[in-house]
Amino acid sequence: MNDTILGLLAFGLVLLTALSSLVLAYLRRKSGISLRIIPAYRNLRRAVGRVVEDGSRLHLSLGRGGLVTPQSASSLAGLALLRRLGNITSITDRPPIATCGESAVTLLAQSTLQRVAEEMHLAPDPSSARLTGLTPFSYAAGAIPAIRDENVSITMMMGNFGVEAALLLDACDRANVLSVAGSDHLTAQAVIYAGAGEPLIGEEVYAAGAYLESSPLQAASLVVQDGLRWLLIAILVGGVLLKVAGLL
């Protein structure tokens, strides 16, 4: 009985979330929805504009998460971001670079950049997406030369990282490269918060679509997630107060 009730509650929550997202997406098309400010994405948009102007390159580091592992969400978010940034920066003569630490993600990154090049009527560059290593430190060692030697002005790190993120961030600092970074790994999040120029914290990693693509549905889903987060906080605080008051 309890399992049935929990299942119904979960279904109701999913249904409420989906309906709220659709309603807000419709309202966004009509009047717009204001998103909370995430400084990292705001500054990334400005920096990408400078990449187009000065002819430098953008480097996207996709980490070591696979596609059939619990870390797949961050890898897919990174690939979606690669497509968006590739569309923006491919109007220059220096296409973006993607470095990966997992073979399947590398193939998808190559396919993504190839499709972007075809849409922009450009010749694809097979070396723009690279498998730099299959272990944490070999991956970092292979990605550092891309930061240091290929006229990169922005490094965007989005995916599954560990302590090797510190090596990439140090390379960015030494090369005077803007670093915008986020990860689904707690250790990497701590390193990123301390060392990145523009850190992304927690679920901000998955908000890139709403901030860079201006999709009504993505923006609406982000607003709904924020609302559910505040609702959960209110329920937890209310439960604590009721417990203290002896009502529970």
SEVOFI-294753 format. One line per 2 residues: their letters; for each residue x, y, z of N, C-alpha, C. Coordinates in nm, 2 decimals, padded with zeros to 4 digits. Each point is the difference from the previous one (the first is absolute). Example, Ala and Ser with C-alpha at 12.3 -4.5 7.8 and 13.67 -1.06 7.14 Angstrom:
BEGIN
as> 01.32,-00.57,00.78,-00.09,00.12,00.00,00.09,00.12,00.00; -00.04,00.11,-00.07,00.09,00.11,00.00,-00.08,00.11,00.08
***
This chain:
BEGIN
mn> 00.08,-00.12,00.00,-00.08,00.12,00.00,00.09,00.13,00.00; 00.10,00.00,00.09,00.09,00.11,00.00,00.07,00.02,-00.13
dt> 00.04,-00.11,-00.06,00.07,00.01,-00.13,-00.09,00.06,-00.11; -00.13,-00.04,00.01,-00.09,00.06,-00.10,-00.02,00.15,00.02
il> -00.01,00.04,00.13,-00.02,00.14,00.02,00.12,00.08,-00.04; 00.12,-00.05,00.03,00.12,00.06,-00.04,00.01,00.01,-00.16
gl> -00.04,-00.11,-00.06,00.00,00.00,-00.15,-00.09,00.11,-00.05; -00.12,00.01,00.05,-00.09,00.10,-00.04,00.05,00.14,00.02
la> 00.06,00.02,00.12,00.06,00.13,00.03,00.11,00.04,-00.10; 00.08,-00.10,-00.03,00.11,00.02,-00.10,-00.06,00.04,-00.14
fg> -00.10,-00.08,-00.04,-00.06,00.02,-00.13,-00.06,00.14,00.00; -00.07,00.04,00.11,-00.06,00.13,00.00,00.10,00.11,00.00
lv> 00.12,-00.02,00.06,00.10,00.10,00.00,00.06,00.02,-00.14; 00.02,-00.12,-00.07,00.05,00.01,-00.14,-00.10,00.07,-00.09
ll> -00.13,-00.04,00.02,-00.10,00.06,-00.09,-00.01,00.15,00.03; 00.01,00.05,00.13,-00.01,00.14,00.03,00.12,00.07,-00.06
ta> 00.12,-00.06,00.01,00.12,00.06,-00.06,-00.02,00.02,-00.15; -00.04,-00.10,-00.07,-00.02,00.00,-00.15,-00.10,00.11,-00.04
ls> -00.12,00.00,00.07,-00.10,00.10,-00.03,00.05,00.14,00.03; 00.07,00.02,00.11,00.05,00.13,00.04,00.10,00.05,-00.11
sl> 00.09,-00.09,-00.04,00.10,00.04,-00.10,-00.07,00.04,-00.13; -00.11,-00.07,-00.05,-00.06,00.03,-00.12,-00.07,00.14,00.01
vl> -00.07,00.02,00.12,-00.07,00.13,00.02,00.10,00.12,00.00; 00.11,-00.02,00.07,00.10,00.10,00.00,00.07,00.03,-00.13
ay> 00.02,-00.11,-00.08,00.06,00.01,-00.13,-00.10,00.09,-00.09; -00.13,-00.03,00.01,-00.09,00.08,-00.07,00.00,00.15,00.04
lr> 00.01,00.02,00.13,00.00,00.14,00.05,00.13,00.07,-00.05; 00.11,-00.08,00.00,00.13,00.06,-00.05,-00.01,00.05,-00.14
rk> -00.07,-00.08,-00.08,-00.01,00.04,-00.14,-00.08,00.13,-00.01; -00.10,00.02,00.09,-00.08,00.12,00.00,00.06,00.12,00.06
sg> 00.06,-00.02,00.12,00.05,00.12,00.07,00.14,-00.02,00.06; 00.06,-00.12,-00.01,00.13,-00.02,00.05,00.01,-00.04,00.15
is> 00.10,-00.07,00.04,00.02,-00.05,00.13,00.14,00.04,00.04; 00.01,00.07,00.12,00.13,00.04,00.05,00.07,-00.11,00.07
lr> 00.12,-00.03,-00.04,00.08,-00.11,00.07,00.09,00.07,00.10; 00.03,-00.08,00.11,00.09,00.05,00.09,00.14,00.02,-00.06
ii> 00.07,00.09,00.05,00.13,00.03,-00.06,00.11,-00.10,00.04; 00.06,-00.07,-00.09,00.12,-00.08,00.02,00.12,00.07,-00.06
pa> 00.09,00.06,00.08,00.11,00.08,-00.05,00.08,-00.08,-00.10; 00.02,-00.13,00.02,00.09,-00.07,-00.09,-00.05,00.00,-00.15
yr> -00.13,-00.02,-00.01,-00.06,00.00,-00.14,-00.01,00.14,-00.06; -00.02,00.10,00.08,00.00,00.13,-00.05,00.14,00.04,-00.05
nl> 00.10,-00.03,00.08,00.13,00.03,-00.04,00.05,-00.08,-00.12; -00.05,-00.13,-00.01,00.04,-00.09,-00.11,-00.06,00.06,-00.13
rr> -00.12,00.05,00.00,-00.05,00.06,-00.12,00.08,00.11,-00.05; 00.05,00.09,00.09,00.08,00.11,-00.03,00.13,-00.05,-00.06
av> 00.06,-00.10,00.07,00.13,-00.05,-00.04,00.00,-00.06,-00.14; -00.11,-00.08,-00.03,-00.02,-00.06,-00.13,00.00,00.11,-00.11
gr> -00.07,00.11,00.03,00.00,00.11,-00.10,00.14,00.05,-00.03; 00.08,00.00,00.10,00.14,00.05,-00.02,00.08,-00.10,-00.08
vv> -00.03,-00.13,00.02,00.07,-00.11,-00.08,-00.03,00.02,-00.14; -00.12,00.03,-00.04,-00.04,00.02,-00.14,00.08,00.13,-00.05
ed> 00.01,00.10,00.08,00.06,00.12,-00.05,00.15,-00.01,-00.01; 00.07,-00.06,00.09,00.15,00.00,00.00,00.06,-00.13,-00.07
gs> -00.08,-00.09,-00.05,00.05,-00.12,-00.07,00.06,-00.10,00.08; -00.02,00.00,00.13,00.06,-00.11,00.09,-00.09,-00.12,00.00
rl> 00.03,-00.10,00.08,-00.08,-00.12,00.00,-00.06,-00.03,00.13; -00.11,-00.07,00.00,-00.07,-00.05,00.12,00.03,-00.15,00.02
hl> 00.03,-00.03,00.12,00.03,-00.14,00.03,-00.11,-00.05,00.10; -00.06,-00.11,-00.03,-00.10,-00.06,00.08,00.05,-00.14,00.05
sl> 00.02,-00.01,00.13,00.05,-00.12,00.06,-00.12,-00.08,00.05; -00.03,-00.12,-00.05,-00.12,-00.08,00.03,00.02,-00.10,00.11
gr> 00.12,-00.01,00.06,00.01,-00.09,00.11,00.01,-00.15,-00.04; -00.02,-00.08,00.10,00.02,-00.15,-00.02,-00.13,-00.08,00.02
gg> -00.11,00.07,00.01,-00.13,-00.08,00.02,-00.04,-00.07,-00.13; -00.05,-00.12,00.02,-00.05,-00.08,-00.11,-00.15,00.03,-00.03
lv> -00.05,-00.08,-00.10,-00.14,00.02,-00.04,-00.09,-00.10,00.06; 00.05,-00.10,00.06,-00.08,-00.11,00.07,00.04,-00.01,00.15
tp> 00.04,00.11,00.05,00.03,00.01,00.14,-00.08,00.10,00.07; 00.00,00.01,00.14,-00.07,00.11,00.07,00.04,00.14,-00.04
qs> 00.12,00.01,-00.06,00.06,00.13,-00.03,-00.04,00.04,-00.14; -00.09,-00.07,-00.07,-00.04,00.03,-00.14,-00.07,00.14,-00.01
as> -00.07,00.04,00.10,-00.08,00.13,-00.01,00.10,00.11,-00.02; 00.11,00.01,00.07,00.09,00.11,-00.02,00.07,-00.01,-00.13
sl> 00.03,-00.12,-00.05,00.06,-00.01,-00.13,-00.10,00.04,-00.11; -00.12,-00.03,00.01,-00.10,00.04,-00.10,-00.02,00.15,00.00
ag> 00.00,00.06,00.12,-00.01,00.14,00.02,00.12,00.07,-00.07; 00.12,-00.06,00.02,00.12,00.06,-00.07,-00.01,-00.01,-00.15
la> -00.06,-00.11,-00.05,-00.01,-00.01,-00.15,-00.10,00.10,-00.05; -00.11,00.02,00.07,-00.10,00.10,-00.04,00.07,00.14,00.00
ll> 00.08,00.03,00.10,00.07,00.13,00.00,00.10,00.01,-00.11; 00.06,-00.11,-00.04,00.10,00.00,-00.11,-00.07,00.04,-00.13
rr> -00.12,-00.06,-00.02,-00.07,00.04,-00.12,-00.03,00.15,-00.01; -00.05,00.05,00.11,-00.04,00.14,00.01,00.12,00.09,-00.02
lg> 00.11,-00.02,00.07,00.12,00.08,-00.01,00.06,-00.02,-00.14; -00.01,-00.12,-00.05,00.06,-00.02,-00.13,-00.07,00.08,-00.11
ni> -00.14,00.01,00.01,-00.07,00.08,-00.09,00.04,00.15,00.01; 00.03,00.05,00.12,00.03,00.14,00.02,00.14,00.03,-00.06
ts> 00.10,-00.09,00.04,00.14,00.03,-00.03,00.05,-00.05,-00.14; -00.08,-00.08,-00.06,00.04,-00.06,-00.13,00.00,00.11,-00.12
it> -00.05,00.11,00.03,00.01,00.11,-00.10,00.14,00.05,-00.02; 00.08,-00.03,00.10,00.14,00.04,-00.01,00.08,-00.11,-00.08
dr> 00.13,00.03,-00.02,00.08,-00.10,-00.07,00.07,-00.10,00.10; -00.04,00.01,00.13,00.06,-00.09,00.10,-00.12,-00.07,00.07
pp> -00.03,-00.12,-00.04,-00.11,-00.07,00.06,00.03,-00.04,00.15; -00.10,-00.02,00.08,00.03,-00.04,00.14,00.07,-00.14,00.01
ia> 00.06,-00.02,00.11,00.07,-00.13,00.03,-00.07,-00.07,00.11; -00.02,-00.13,-00.01,-00.06,-00.08,00.11,00.10,-00.10,00.04
tc> 00.03,-00.02,00.13,00.08,-00.10,00.05,-00.09,-00.09,00.09; 00.02,-00.13,-00.02,-00.08,-00.10,00.07,00.09,-00.11,00.07
ge> -00.06,-00.06,00.10,00.07,-00.11,00.06,-00.08,-00.13,-00.01; -00.09,-00.01,-00.09,-00.08,-00.12,-00.02,-00.03,-00.02,-00.15
sa> 00.01,-00.12,-00.05,00.00,-00.02,-00.14,-00.13,00.03,-00.07; -00.11,-00.04,00.06,-00.13,00.02,-00.06,-00.03,00.15,00.00
vt> 00.03,00.07,00.10,-00.02,00.14,00.01,00.08,00.07,-00.11; 00.12,-00.05,-00.02,00.09,00.06,-00.11,-00.07,-00.01,-00.13
ll> -00.05,-00.12,-00.03,-00.07,-00.02,-00.13,-00.12,00.09,-00.02; -00.08,00.02,00.11,-00.11,00.09,-00.01,00.05,00.15,-00.01
aq> 00.11,00.03,00.06,00.05,00.14,-00.01,00.05,00.02,-00.15; 00.06,-00.09,-00.06,00.05,00.01,-00.14,-00.12,00.01,-00.09
st> -00.11,-00.08,00.03,-00.12,00.01,-00.08,-00.07,00.13,00.01; 00.00,00.06,00.12,-00.06,00.13,00.03,00.07,00.11,-00.08
lq> 00.13,00.00,00.01,00.08,00.11,-00.06,-00.01,-00.02,-00.16; -00.01,-00.12,-00.04,-00.01,-00.03,-00.15,-00.13,00.06,-00.05
rv> -00.11,-00.03,00.08,-00.13,00.05,-00.04,-00.01,00.15,00.00; 00.07,00.06,00.10,00.00,00.15,00.01,00.07,00.06,-00.12
ae> 00.12,-00.07,-00.04,00.07,00.05,-00.12,-00.08,-00.01,-00.12; -00.08,-00.11,-00.02,-00.08,-00.02,-00.12,-00.11,00.11,00.00
em> -00.06,00.03,00.11,-00.10,00.10,00.01,00.05,00.14,-00.04; 00.13,00.02,00.04,00.06,00.13,-00.03,00.07,00.00,-00.13
hl> -00.01,-00.11,-00.08,00.06,-00.02,-00.13,00.16,00.02,00.01; 00.05,-00.06,00.10,00.15,00.00,00.02,00.05,-00.14,-00.01
ap> 00.13,-00.01,-00.03,00.07,-00.13,00.00,00.02,-00.05,00.14; -00.05,-00.12,00.04,00.02,-00.05,00.13,00.15,-00.03,00.03
dp> 00.03,00.02,00.13,00.14,-00.02,00.05,00.00,-00.13,00.08; 00.05,-00.11,-00.04,00.00,-00.12,00.08,00.07,00.01,00.13
ss> 00.10,00.09,00.01,00.07,00.01,00.12,-00.06,00.09,00.11; -00.12,00.06,-00.03,-00.06,00.09,00.09,-00.05,-00.07,00.13
ar> -00.04,-00.13,-00.01,-00.04,-00.07,00.12,00.10,-00.12,00.02; 00.05,00.00,00.12,00.11,-00.10,00.02,-00.02,-00.08,00.13
lt> 00.04,-00.12,-00.01,00.01,-00.09,00.12,00.15,00.02,00.06; 00.01,00.07,00.11,00.13,00.03,00.05,00.05,-00.09,00.10
gl> -00.08,-00.09,00.05,00.05,-00.10,00.10,-00.12,-00.07,00.07; 00.02,-00.12,00.04,-00.11,-00.08,00.06,00.01,-00.01,00.15
tp> 00.11,00.05,00.06,00.01,00.01,00.15,00.00,00.14,00.04; -00.03,00.03,00.12,-00.01,00.15,00.04,00.12,00.08,-00.04
fs> 00.12,-00.04,00.04,00.11,00.09,-00.02,00.05,-00.01,-00.15; -00.01,-00.11,-00.07,00.03,00.00,-00.14,-00.09,00.09,-00.08
ya> -00.13,00.00,00.04,-00.09,00.09,-00.06,00.04,00.15,00.02; 00.03,00.03,00.12,00.04,00.14,00.03,00.13,00.04,-00.07
ag> 00.10,-00.10,-00.01,00.13,00.03,-00.06,-00.03,00.02,-00.15; -00.09,-00.07,-00.06,-00.03,00.01,-00.14,-00.08,00.13,-00.04
ai> -00.07,00.05,00.10,-00.09,00.12,-00.02,00.08,00.13,00.02; 00.10,-00.01,00.08,00.08,00.13,00.04,00.07,00.06,-00.13
pa> 00.06,-00.08,-00.09,00.05,00.07,-00.12,-00.10,00.07,-00.08; -00.12,-00.04,-00.01,-00.10,00.07,-00.07,-00.03,00.14,00.06
ir> 00.01,00.01,00.14,-00.02,00.12,00.06,00.12,00.09,-00.02; 00.12,-00.05,00.00,00.12,00.07,00.00,00.05,00.05,-00.14
de> -00.02,-00.09,-00.10,00.07,00.02,-00.12,-00.09,00.03,-00.12; -00.14,00.01,00.01,-00.08,00.02,-00.11,-00.08,00.12,00.00
nv> 00.05,00.11,00.05,-00.06,00.13,00.00,-00.14,00.00,00.06; -00.02,-00.08,00.11,-00.13,-00.01,00.07,-00.01,00.12,00.09
si> -00.12,00.07,00.00,-00.02,00.11,00.09,-00.11,-00.04,00.11; -00.08,-00.10,-00.03,-00.10,-00.05,00.10,00.01,-00.15,00.01
tm> 00.00,-00.05,00.12,-00.01,-00.15,00.02,-00.13,-00.02,00.08; -00.09,-00.07,-00.06,-00.13,-00.04,00.07,00.01,-00.15,00.04
mm> 00.00,-00.02,00.13,00.00,-00.14,00.05,-00.14,-00.04,00.05; -00.06,-00.10,-00.07,-00.13,-00.05,00.04,00.00,-00.15,-00.01
gn> -00.02,-00.07,00.10,00.00,-00.14,00.00,00.04,-00.06,00.13; 00.04,-00.13,00.00,00.05,-00.07,00.12,00.15,00.01,00.01
fg> 00.04,00.07,00.11,00.14,00.02,00.03,00.03,-00.05,00.14; 00.13,-00.02,00.03,00.04,-00.02,00.14,00.10,00.10,00.04
ve> 00.10,-00.04,00.07,00.11,00.10,00.04,00.08,00.05,-00.11; 00.00,-00.07,-00.12,00.07,00.04,-00.11,-00.05,00.14,-00.06
aa> -00.12,00.04,00.05,-00.05,00.13,-00.04,00.10,00.11,00.04; 00.07,-00.02,00.12,00.09,00.10,00.04,00.12,00.02,-00.10
ll> 00.04,-00.10,-00.06,00.11,00.01,-00.10,-00.05,00.08,-00.12; -00.12,-00.02,-00.05,-00.06,00.08,-00.11,-00.02,00.14,00.04
ld> -00.05,00.03,00.12,-00.02,00.13,00.04,00.14,00.08,00.02; 00.10,-00.07,00.05,00.13,00.06,00.02,00.06,00.03,-00.14
ac> -00.02,-00.08,-00.10,00.04,00.03,-00.14,-00.07,00.12,-00.05; -00.13,00.01,00.03,-00.07,00.12,-00.05,00.06,00.13,00.07
dr> 00.02,-00.01,00.12,00.06,00.12,00.08,00.13,00.04,-00.06; 00.09,-00.10,-00.02,00.13,00.03,-00.05,00.00,00.06,-00.15
an> -00.10,-00.05,-00.08,-00.01,00.05,-00.13,-00.09,00.12,-00.02; -00.05,00.05,00.12,-00.09,00.12,00.00,-00.12,-00.03,-00.09
vl> -00.06,-00.12,00.02,-00.12,-00.04,-00.07,-00.12,00.00,00.10; -00.11,00.07,-00.04,-00.12,00.00,00.08,-00.05,-00.15,00.02
sv> -00.02,-00.04,00.12,-00.06,-00.13,00.03,-00.14,00.01,00.05; -00.09,-00.07,-00.06,-00.14,-00.01,00.04,-00.02,-00.15,00.02
ag> -00.03,-00.04,00.13,00.00,-00.15,00.03,-00.11,-00.04,00.09; -00.05,-00.12,-00.03,-00.10,-00.06,00.09,00.01,-00.15,-00.02
sd> -00.04,-00.08,00.11,00.01,-00.14,00.00,-00.11,-00.06,00.09; -00.02,-00.13,-00.03,-00.10,-00.07,00.09,00.07,-00.07,00.11
hl> 00.13,00.01,00.01,00.08,-00.07,00.10,00.03,00.10,00.12; -00.02,-00.05,00.12,00.01,00.09,00.12,00.15,00.05,00.01
ta> 00.09,-00.09,-00.01,00.14,00.04,00.01,00.04,00.10,-00.10; -00.04,-00.02,-00.13,00.03,00.10,-00.10,-00.07,00.13,00.02
qa> -00.13,00.00,00.06,-00.07,00.12,00.03,00.08,00.08,00.10; 00.06,-00.06,00.10,00.08,00.07,00.10,00.13,00.07,-00.07
vi> 00.06,-00.08,-00.09,00.12,00.05,-00.07,-00.04,00.11,-00.09; -00.11,-00.01,-00.07,-00.05,00.10,-00.09,-00.04,00.13,00.07
ya> -00.06,-00.01,00.11,-00.04,00.12,00.08,00.12,00.08,00.04; 00.11,-00.08,00.04,00.12,00.07,00.04,00.08,00.05,-00.11
ga> 00.00,-00.06,-00.12,00.10,00.03,-00.10,-00.05,00.05,-00.13; -00.13,-00.01,-00.03,-00.05,00.05,-00.13,-00.03,00.15,00.00
ge> 00.02,00.06,-00.12,-00.04,00.14,-00.01,-00.14,00.02,00.02; -00.08,-00.09,-00.06,-00.15,00.01,00.01,-00.05,-00.14,00.03
pl> -00.03,-00.03,00.13,-00.04,-00.13,00.03,-00.15,-00.02,-00.01; -00.05,-00.12,-00.04,-00.14,-00.04,00.00,-00.02,-00.09,00.11
ig> -00.10,00.02,00.09,-00.02,-00.07,00.12,-00.12,-00.09,-00.02; 00.01,-00.13,00.03,-00.11,-00.09,00.01,-00.07,-00.01,-00.13
ee> -00.14,00.02,00.00,-00.08,-00.02,-00.12,00.02,00.11,-00.10; 00.07,00.10,00.03,00.03,00.11,-00.10,00.07,-00.06,-00.13
vy> 00.06,-00.12,00.02,00.06,-00.06,-00.11,-00.10,-00.04,-00.11; -00.12,-00.03,00.04,-00.10,-00.04,-00.09,-00.09,00.11,-00.05
aa> 00.03,00.12,00.03,-00.08,00.12,-00.04,00.05,00.07,-00.12; 00.10,-00.06,-00.07,00.06,00.07,-00.11,-00.10,00.03,-00.11
ga> -00.08,-00.10,-00.03,-00.10,00.01,-00.11,-00.09,00.12,00.02; -00.05,00.02,00.12,-00.09,00.11,00.03,00.07,00.14,-00.01
yl> 00.13,00.00,00.03,00.07,00.13,00.00,00.07,00.04,-00.13; 00.03,-00.11,-00.08,00.07,00.03,-00.12,-00.08,-00.02,-00.13
es> -00.11,-00.07,00.01,-00.08,-00.02,-00.12,-00.14,00.07,00.00; -00.04,00.05,00.11,-00.12,00.08,00.01,-00.12,-00.09,-00.04
sp> 00.00,-00.13,00.03,-00.11,-00.08,-00.03,-00.11,00.02,00.10; -00.13,00.03,-00.04,-00.10,00.02,00.10,-00.03,-00.12,00.09
lq> 00.01,-00.12,-00.05,-00.03,-00.12,00.08,00.11,-00.02,00.10; 00.13,00.02,-00.04,00.11,-00.02,00.09,00.00,00.10,00.11
aa> -00.03,00.13,-00.04,-00.01,00.10,00.10,-00.11,-00.02,00.10; -00.12,-00.05,-00.05,-00.11,-00.03,00.09,00.03,-00.12,00.09
sl> 00.07,-00.10,-00.05,00.03,-00.11,00.09,00.10,00.04,00.11; 00.09,00.10,-00.03,00.09,00.05,00.10,-00.07,00.07,00.11
vv> -00.10,00.08,-00.04,-00.08,00.08,00.10,-00.08,-00.10,00.09; -00.06,-00.10,-00.06,-00.07,-00.10,00.07,00.09,-00.07,00.10
qd> 00.12,-00.04,-00.04,00.09,-00.06,00.09,00.04,00.09,00.12; 00.02,00.12,-00.03,00.03,00.10,00.11,-00.12,00.01,00.10
gl> -00.12,00.00,-00.06,-00.12,00.00,00.09,-00.02,-00.12,00.08; 00.03,-00.12,-00.06,-00.01,-00.12,00.08,00.11,-00.01,00.11
rw> 00.11,00.06,-00.03,00.11,00.00,00.10,-00.04,00.09,00.12; -00.06,00.11,-00.02,-00.05,00.09,00.11,-00.11,-00.07,00.07
ll> -00.09,-00.07,-00.07,-00.11,-00.07,00.06,00.06,-00.11,00.10; 00.10,-00.07,-00.05,00.06,-00.11,00.08,00.06,00.06,00.13
ia> 00.07,00.12,-00.02,00.06,00.06,00.11,-00.10,00.05,00.10; -00.12,00.05,-00.05,-00.11,00.04,00.09,-00.05,-00.12,00.08
il> -00.02,-00.11,-00.07,-00.05,-00.12,00.07,00.09,-00.05,00.11; 00.13,00.00,-00.03,00.10,-00.04,00.10,00.00,00.09,00.12
vg> 00.01,00.13,-00.03,00.00,00.10,00.12,-00.13,-00.01,00.08; -00.11,-00.02,-00.08,-00.13,-00.01,00.07,-00.01,-00.13,00.09
gv> 00.06,-00.11,-00.05,00.00,-00.12,00.08,00.08,00.01,00.12; 00.12,00.07,-00.01,00.08,00.02,00.12,-00.07,00.09,00.10
ll> -00.06,00.11,-00.04,-00.08,00.08,00.09,-00.11,-00.07,00.07; -00.07,-00.08,-00.07,-00.11,-00.08,00.06,00.05,-00.10,00.10
kv> 00.12,-00.06,-00.04,00.06,-00.10,00.10,00.05,00.07,00.12; 00.06,00.12,-00.01,00.04,00.07,00.12,-00.12,00.04,00.09
ag> -00.11,00.04,-00.07,-00.12,00.04,00.07,-00.08,-00.11,00.06; 00.05,-00.13,-00.03,-00.07,-00.12,00.06,-00.13,-00.03,-00.07
ll> -00.01,00.05,-00.12,-00.13,-00.03,-00.08,00.02,-00.13,-00.09; 00.12,-00.05,-00.01,00.03,-00.12,-00.08,00.06,-00.11,00.09
***
